[in-house]
């Protein structure tokens, strides 16, 4: 529990709350980017450099841009400035989320799995990660490649303009 | 309060914020953003347990986080394409106005 963790965690929580509550969708996307950047900083702090940089590349570089594009493509002009942001039964959703948080927090507080075992920071190089990916995890790697190809083709097909039947 | 507790509590809080957003927002894009927040909370758990777990040299948590990031990217692409298709059909991105299956 050091100052860096408290600062980054506060930034993450505040920006995540802002991303879920703000009215302007573009502001939501920007706050989401701050959340992703804070998580990348936490991964770097946990000695997972490769995952931290992958987070920057994939989430800040690709997912956030994709979300901004989707917001701009689906912006409707008839959106009234005072239209409801939340769905009618919003208090039920908030209550469910609070219940889930209290259950998880209680489990964290009582479980023996949440006592750290390793104290020394593991030094892991990108060479080791690549070695593992190419030896032990080569089948999942290929499956993820196939999944990404299928998802990309599927996304293009779904979002493509429907052709008018003549 | 050990460091692992801090990370786990932060992940739980992030998951709950994402869940609340996914359940309460009307705009479909913000629902997807809530799901992304939940996936990120799970990733933070993987990395925290890897760092403070029993065998960090086995790299299990890092591998899981890498694959999870890849699958989350695929999910975001398909989800946003679906939202764009729904918007083209219904002229709205609000999930509570999209209530008929065959239009």
Interface residues (C-beta under 8 A of the other chain):
Chain A: X1 X5 X9 X12 X13 X16 X17 X19 X20 X21 X25 X28 X29 X32 X35 X36 X39 X42 X43 X46 X47 X48 X50 X51 X54 X55 X58 X59 X62 X63 X66 X67 X69 X70 X71 X73 X74 X76 X84 X85 X86 X87 X88 X90 X92 X93 X94 X96 X97 X98 X100 X101 X104 X105 X108 X109 X114 X115 X116 X117 X118 X121 X122 X124 X128 X129 X132 X133 X137 X140 X144 X147 X148 X151 X152 X154 X155 X156 X158 X159 X161 X162
Chain B: X1 X2 X3 X4 X5 X6 X7 X8 X9 X10 X12 X13 X14 X15 X16 X17 X18 X19 X20 X21 X23 X24 X25 X26 X27 X29 X30 X32 X33 X34 X36 X37 X40 X43 X44 X47 X48 X50 X51 X52 X53 X54 X56 X57 X59 X61 X62 X63 X65 X66 X67 X69 X70 X71 X72 X73 X74 X75 X76 X77 X78 X80 X81 X82 X83 X84 X85 X87 X88 X91 X92 X93 X95 X96
